[in-house]
């Protein structure tokens, strides 16, 4: 009977872990699209960001999250909060909806923000995949603060939020190395999946 109880909890734990892994995308990059149409190129760029972010943030410890290279710089947590905001902007751009400011996600846990960032990126990639250039040309990046509203062409998404998020992902990799928790050496950003050990 005791063995059955242990087996039951092992199976439940495995099912929960499998379910959690299903909700957290980008442990590896999805298969490449069939063609190089505009939306597919943008989706693939977001997928590359997602894979890099996934592994840059995997198994971060409290000391890693609190790390800052100097007194006047952001902590890793503050940088990751900024990246969560960027992921929302990337998603809202793909949906063609406004980014309402100010935004407050201070009540979210680190795990919620990490999962949310990855899910936002995956959803944005899925929305962009297959879109043709004429459809993309109609997209706007919209910011709204109270009654004030500003709009920018989707071009700014590429050199703005997407490039910024890639840049900050590299910062997190450097920060975690400096705090004694280097990136998993099997990560292969060129192939988009980890090397086998």
RASULDA-V893581 format. One line per field, one symbol per residue. ss: DSSP state (H for helix, E for strand, - for the rest). psi: psi as a letter, one per 20 degrees, with the letter a starting at -180 (. if undefined). burial: + if it has 24 or more other ideal C-beta (glycine too) atoms within 12 Angstrom, else -. A space follows every 50 residues. Layout:
ss = ???
psi = ???
burial = ???
//
This chain:
ss = -HHHHHHHHHHHHHHHHHHHHHH--------------HHHHHHHHHHHHH HHHHHHH----HHHH----------HHHHHHHHHHHHHHHHHHHH--EEE E--------HHHHHHHHHHHHHHHHHHH----HHHHH--EEEEEE--EEE EEE-HHHHHHHHHHHHHHHHHHHHHHHH-------------------
psi = ghhggggghggggggggggghhinrkhqqrqqrhrkqghhggghghgggg gggghhipkprghghipphrhjrqrgghghgghggghgggghghilrqop qrpokhiqrghggggggghgggggghhhpiqrhhhhhiqqopppocippq qqqhhihgidgghghgghghghggghghjkmqqpiipnhghjqqqq.
burial = -----------------------++++++---+----+++++++++++++ ++++++++-+---++-+-------+++-++++++++++++++++-+--+- ---------+--+++++++++++++++++-+----+--+++++------- ---+--++--++-+++-++-+++-++--+-+-++--+-+--+-----
//
